[in-house]
């Protein structure tokens, strides 16, 4: 049996779905790498809401997906941009998500780290930005989760130069109860973050970023670099103080960065590990045995799917992530907070389905095929 999929030129092509998924089961905890999946939220499809209204979240389905990730040994990076922070999920919704997910992590023994930002304010002075960060840091620490200090649109707008970043981050690190993860999110993920760390010159920005860490190495567990630039991440990684980890956020080059080289490697905190969770976990367990070639053999073929989902405009990768969760049976519908299910085209969805199916990512390929056909019919594509 084949399915007719649209192509970017307006035609149709026949695709034969894979009959069986990959056989992937939970295994032993990881030993060589610390790996987080940034996780998406599941919208409540029955909520009478609008794209600019507060997010209506299906909490049961959202938490069930986190249990799925934990069951395969992955940590959950909560309330990050994958959860549509600033693109449908406001701070009130994020705070509730943090509290619920942290409690669930305690109940099942899962690892969790949560995003700390300033999205309760649209803009403000440096004092107001710092206070916003402090409010969110308190929520995360009170939940018992590790904090991830995310890049702030408000700080980017308020800062006049590198010294303002050094002051704000230094203040936050001095008062944090436990070591945090610093997150550098590039403008390809959020255009409002252009010039972060006080300069649009990445070499200058990197120096400021590393100065923050050098001045507070005991308060920085690690850094997450999301610049989609493998060589820059490697260069930063090699300049980190001893004991400070690099968590790759590079959804284009993650296999080589996690595998590493003779001078070191990256851990992982990745949005693509939302749809790749079980396969990524299997690959890391192979890497734990010292089998780098086996790790690459499993993970390298997934890069084409990741590059497709994260193609420009990169910030809309969340749409593909939720689409694949629906096809995989992790949720009963393809609805997103903020109405973001409309952010990608039908040919984009078709290619995402084809690539994910080819990798064996769908636990029930027949269900995925039926749901893909339903979506195609909604768009007027006859089979």
C-alpha positions as CSV (number, residue, x, y, z in Angstrom):
1,X,0.0,0.0,0.0
2,X,1.2,3.5,-0.8
3,X,0.3,7.0,0.3
4,X,0.2,10.0,-2.1
5,X,2.3,12.8,-0.6
6,X,2.4,16.4,-2.0
7,X,5.8,17.7,-3.1
8,X,7.0,21.4,-3.0
9,X,6.2,21.8,-6.8
10,X,2.5,21.1,-6.3
11,X,2.4,17.5,-7.5
12,X,1.9,14.2,-5.8
13,X,4.3,11.3,-5.3
14,X,3.7,7.8,-4.1
15,X,5.4,6.7,-0.8
16,X,5.3,3.2,0.6
17,X,5.3,3.4,4.5
18,X,7.6,1.3,6.6
19,X,5.7,-1.8,7.9
20,X,7.4,-2.1,11.2
21,X,9.0,0.4,13.7
22,X,12.4,0.2,15.2
23,X,12.4,-2.1,18.3
24,X,13.4,0.4,21.0
25,X,12.9,-0.4,24.7
26,X,14.0,1.4,27.9
27,X,17.5,0.4,29.1
28,X,20.1,1.2,31.7
29,X,20.9,4.8,32.8
30,X,23.4,6.7,30.7
31,X,27.0,6.7,31.9
32,X,29.0,8.7,29.4
33,X,26.8,11.7,28.7
34,X,24.1,13.7,30.4
35,X,21.2,14.1,27.9
36,X,18.1,16.3,28.1
37,X,15.2,16.5,25.7
38,X,13.5,19.8,25.6
39,X,9.8,18.8,25.6
40,X,6.7,20.3,23.9
41,X,3.4,21.0,25.5
42,X,0.1,19.4,24.4
43,X,-2.7,21.9,23.8
44,X,-6.3,21.3,25.0
45,X,-8.2,20.9,21.7
46,X,-11.6,21.5,23.4
47,X,-10.7,24.9,24.9
48,X,-12.6,27.8,23.5
49,X,-9.6,30.1,23.0
50,X,-7.7,32.2,20.5
51,X,-4.1,32.5,19.3
52,X,-3.4,35.5,21.5
53,X,-5.2,34.2,24.6
54,X,-3.4,32.4,27.5
55,X,-2.5,28.8,26.6
56,X,-5.0,26.1,27.3
57,X,-2.9,23.0,28.1
58,X,-3.9,19.3,28.3
59,X,-2.0,18.6,31.5
60,X,-2.6,14.8,31.4
61,X,-1.2,14.4,27.9
62,X,1.7,16.9,28.5
63,X,2.8,15.0,31.6
64,X,2.4,11.6,30.0
65,X,4.8,12.7,27.3
66,X,7.4,13.6,29.9
67,X,7.0,10.1,31.5
68,X,7.7,8.7,28.1
69,X,11.0,10.6,27.9
70,X,12.0,9.7,31.4
71,X,11.2,6.0,30.8
72,X,14.0,5.9,28.2
73,X,16.5,7.6,30.5
74,X,16.4,11.1,29.1
75,X,16.2,14.1,31.3
76,X,13.5,16.7,30.6
77,X,14.4,20.3,29.9
78,X,11.1,22.0,30.8
79,X,9.5,25.3,29.9
80,X,12.1,26.0,27.2
81,X,11.5,27.4,23.7
82,X,10.4,23.9,22.6
83,X,7.5,24.3,25.0
84,X,6.6,27.5,23.1
85,X,7.9,30.0,25.7
86,X,7.2,33.4,24.1
87,X,5.3,31.7,21.2
88,X,2.0,30.7,22.8
89,X,3.0,29.9,26.4
90,X,3.2,32.8,28.8
91,X,4.9,33.0,32.1
92,X,1.8,32.0,34.1
93,X,1.4,28.9,32.0
94,X,5.1,28.1,32.2
95,X,5.1,28.4,36.0
96,X,2.3,25.9,36.2
97,X,4.1,23.7,33.8
98,X,7.3,23.8,35.9
99,X,5.4,23.0,39.1
100,X,3.5,20.1,37.6
101,X,6.5,18.6,35.7
102,X,8.8,19.0,38.7
103,X,6.3,17.2,40.9
104,X,6.0,14.4,38.3
105,X,9.8,14.1,38.1
106,X,10.0,13.6,41.8
107,X,7.2,10.9,41.6
108,X,8.9,8.8,38.9
109,X,12.6,9.6,39.6
110,X,13.1,11.6,36.5
111,X,15.8,14.3,35.9
112,X,14.4,17.8,35.2
113,X,15.8,21.2,34.5
114,X,13.6,24.2,33.9
115,X,13.9,27.4,32.0
116,X,14.2,30.7,33.9
117,X,13.6,33.9,31.8
118,X,11.9,37.3,32.0
119,X,8.8,36.7,29.8
120,X,6.4,38.1,32.5
121,X,7.6,41.5,31.2
122,X,7.7,42.7,27.6
123,X,10.4,45.3,28.3
124,X,11.9,47.2,31.3
125,X,14.9,48.6,32.9
126,X,17.9,46.5,34.0
127,X,16.5,46.5,37.6
128,X,13.1,45.2,36.3
129,X,14.8,42.6,34.2
130,X,16.8,41.4,37.1
131,X,13.7,41.2,39.3
132,X,11.8,39.2,36.6
133,X,14.7,36.7,36.5
134,X,14.7,36.5,40.3
135,X,11.0,35.7,40.4
136,X,11.3,32.9,37.9
137,X,14.4,31.5,39.5
138,X,12.6,31.3,42.8
139,X,9.8,29.3,41.2
140,X,12.2,26.8,39.7
141,X,14.3,26.4,42.9
142,X,11.2,26.0,45.0
143,X,10.0,23.2,42.7
144,X,13.2,21.3,43.3
145,X,14.3,21.5,39.7
146,X,17.7,22.6,38.3
147,X,17.6,26.1,36.7
148,X,18.4,27.0,33.1
149,X,19.1,30.7,32.8
150,X,17.6,31.4,29.4
151,X,18.4,34.3,27.1
152,X,16.1,37.3,27.7
153,X,14.5,39.5,25.1
154,X,14.0,42.2,27.7
155,X,17.6,42.1,28.7
156,X,18.7,42.2,25.1
157,X,16.6,45.4,24.6
158,X,17.7,47.0,27.9
159,X,21.4,46.3,27.9
160,X,23.7,49.0,26.6
161,X,26.8,46.7,26.4
162,X,28.6,43.7,27.7
163,X,28.9,45.1,31.2
164,X,25.2,45.0,31.7
165,X,25.1,41.3,30.9
166,X,28.0,40.7,33.3
167,X,26.2,42.6,36.1
168,X,22.8,40.9,35.6
169,X,24.1,37.3,35.2
170,X,26.7,37.8,38.0
171,X,23.9,38.9,40.4
172,X,21.8,35.9,39.5
173,X,24.6,33.4,39.8
174,X,25.7,34.7,43.1
175,X,22.2,34.1,44.6
176,X,21.4,30.8,42.9
177,X,21.2,28.0,45.3
178,X,22.7,25.4,43.0
179,X,24.8,25.5,39.8
180,X,22.7,26.4,36.8
181,X,22.9,25.9,33.0
182,X,23.5,29.1,31.0
183,X,21.6,29.1,27.7
184,X,22.8,31.1,24.7
185,X,19.9,31.0,22.1
186,X,20.8,32.4,18.8
187,X,18.7,34.8,16.7
188,X,17.8,32.1,14.2
189,X,15.6,30.7,17.1
190,X,14.4,34.1,18.2
191,X,15.2,37.2,16.1
192,X,14.7,39.4,19.2
193,X,17.9,38.0,20.6
194,X,20.2,39.5,17.9
195,X,23.3,41.0,19.6
196,X,23.0,39.0,22.8
197,X,25.9,39.4,25.3
198,X,26.2,43.0,24.1
199,X,27.5,42.5,20.5
200,X,26.5,41.2,17.1
201,X,30.1,40.1,16.6
202,X,30.1,36.5,17.8
203,X,33.7,36.5,18.8
204,X,33.1,39.5,21.1
205,X,29.9,38.0,22.4
206,X,31.7,34.7,23.1
207,X,34.3,36.5,25.2
208,X,31.6,38.1,27.3
209,X,29.7,34.8,27.7
210,X,32.9,33.0,28.8
211,X,33.8,35.9,31.2
212,X,30.5,35.3,33.0
213,X,31.4,31.7,33.5
214,X,35.0,32.3,34.4
215,X,33.9,34.7,37.2
216,X,31.4,32.1,38.7
217,X,32.6,28.6,37.7
218,X,31.2,27.1,40.9
219,X,27.7,28.3,40.0
220,X,27.7,27.1,36.4
221,X,26.9,23.4,35.9
222,X,27.1,23.9,32.1
223,X,26.2,25.9,29.1
224,X,23.8,25.2,26.3
225,X,24.8,26.6,23.0
226,X,22.1,27.0,20.3
227,X,23.9,28.8,17.5
228,X,23.8,26.0,14.8
229,X,27.5,26.5,14.4
230,X,29.5,23.3,15.2
231,X,32.9,24.8,15.1
232,X,32.0,27.7,17.3
233,X,30.6,25.3,19.9
234,X,33.7,23.2,19.8
235,X,35.8,26.4,20.3
236,X,33.7,27.5,23.2
237,X,33.8,24.0,24.7
238,X,37.6,23.9,24.7
239,X,37.7,27.2,26.6
240,X,35.4,26.2,29.4
241,X,36.8,25.9,33.0
242,X,37.3,22.4,34.3
243,X,34.0,21.0,35.5
244,X,31.7,23.1,33.4
245,X,29.9,21.0,30.8
246,X,28.8,22.0,27.3
247,X,25.3,20.8,26.4
248,X,24.9,21.0,22.7
249,X,21.8,22.7,21.5
250,X,22.9,22.3,17.8
251,X,20.0,20.5,16.1
252,X,22.1,20.4,12.8
253,X,25.3,18.8,14.1
254,X,24.5,17.0,17.3
255,X,25.9,13.5,16.4
256,X,29.5,14.8,15.9
257,X,29.3,17.2,18.8
258,X,28.1,14.5,21.3
259,X,30.6,11.9,19.9
260,X,33.3,14.5,20.5
261,X,37.0,14.3,19.7
262,X,40.3,13.7,21.4
263,X,39.9,17.1,23.2
264,X,36.4,16.6,24.6
265,X,32.7,16.2,23.8
266,X,29.3,17.8,24.4
267,X,26.5,16.6,26.5
268,X,23.1,17.3,25.0
269,X,20.0,19.5,25.6
270,X,18.1,19.3,22.3
271,X,14.6,20.0,21.0
272,X,15.1,17.3,18.3
273,X,15.3,14.7,21.1
274,X,11.6,15.3,21.7
275,X,10.6,13.2,18.6
276,X,13.9,11.2,18.6
277,X,13.8,10.3,22.3
278,X,13.9,6.4,22.2
279,X,16.3,6.3,19.3
280,X,18.6,8.9,20.8
281,X,18.6,7.0,24.1
282,X,19.6,3.8,22.3
283,X,22.4,5.6,20.5
284,X,23.8,7.1,23.8
285,X,23.7,3.6,25.4
286,X,25.8,2.3,22.5
287,X,28.2,5.3,23.0
288,X,28.4,4.3,26.7
289,X,30.1,1.1,25.6
290,X,32.8,3.0,23.8
291,X,31.3,2.2,20.4
292,X,31.4,5.6,18.7
293,X,30.9,4.2,15.2
294,X,27.8,2.4,16.4
295,X,26.5,5.6,18.0
296,X,27.0,7.5,14.7
297,X,25.4,4.8,12.7
298,X,22.2,5.2,14.7
299,X,22.2,8.9,15.0
300,X,23.7,10.3,11.8
301,X,20.6,9.2,9.7
302,X,18.4,11.3,11.9
303,X,20.1,14.6,10.9
304,X,18.2,15.0,7.7
305,X,14.9,14.9,9.6
306,X,16.3,17.4,12.2
307,X,17.5,19.8,9.5
308,X,14.1,19.6,7.8
309,X,12.2,20.4,11.0
310,X,14.6,23.2,11.9
311,X,14.7,24.8,8.5
312,X,14.2,28.6,8.3
313,X,12.2,30.2,9.9
314,X,13.9,28.0,12.5
315,X,11.7,29.2,15.4
316,X,8.7,27.2,13.9
317,X,10.4,23.9,14.4
318,X,7.9,23.3,17.3
319,X,5.2,22.7,14.7
320,X,7.0,19.8,13.3
321,X,7.8,18.4,16.7
322,X,4.2,18.4,17.8
323,X,3.1,17.0,14.4
324,X,5.3,14.0,14.8
325,X,4.1,13.5,18.4
326,X,0.6,13.3,17.0
327,X,1.6,10.8,14.3
328,X,3.4,8.7,16.9
329,X,0.3,8.5,19.1
330,X,1.6,10.6,22.0
331,X,-1.5,12.9,21.7
332,X,-4.9,12.5,20.1
333,X,-4.8,15.6,18.0
334,X,-2.7,18.1,16.0
335,X,-3.6,21.3,17.8
336,X,-1.0,23.7,19.3
337,X,-1.2,26.6,21.8
338,X,-1.2,29.8,19.9
339,X,-2.6,28.1,16.8
340,X,1.0,27.3,15.7
341,X,-0.1,24.2,13.9
342,X,-0.6,26.5,10.9
343,X,3.1,27.6,10.8
344,X,4.3,25.0,8.3
345,X,3.1,23.9,4.9
346,X,1.6,20.6,3.8
347,X,4.7,19.7,1.7
348,X,6.7,20.3,4.9
349,X,4.5,18.0,6.9
350,X,4.6,15.3,4.2
351,X,8.4,15.3,4.1
352,X,8.6,15.2,7.9
353,X,6.3,12.2,7.9
354,X,8.3,10.4,5.2
355,X,11.6,11.0,7.0
356,X,10.3,10.0,10.4
357,X,8.6,6.9,9.0
358,X,11.8,5.9,7.2
359,X,13.7,6.1,10.5
360,X,11.1,3.8,12.2
361,X,10.2,6.5,14.7
362,X,6.4,5.7,14.8
363,X,5.5,3.0,17.4
364,X,2.4,2.2,15.3
365,X,3.2,2.9,11.6
366,X,-0.4,2.1,10.6
367,X,-1.7,4.7,13.0
368,X,0.8,7.3,11.6
369,X,-0.3,6.5,8.1
370,X,-4.0,6.9,8.9
371,X,-3.4,10.2,10.6
372,X,-1.3,11.5,7.7
373,X,-4.0,10.5,5.3
374,X,-6.6,12.3,7.5
375,X,-4.5,15.5,7.4
376,X,-4.1,15.2,3.6
377,X,-7.8,14.8,3.2
378,X,-8.4,17.9,5.3
379,X,-6.2,19.8,2.8
380,X,-8.1,18.2,-0.2
381,X,-5.6,15.6,-1.2
382,X,-7.4,12.5,-2.4
383,X,-5.8,9.1,-2.1
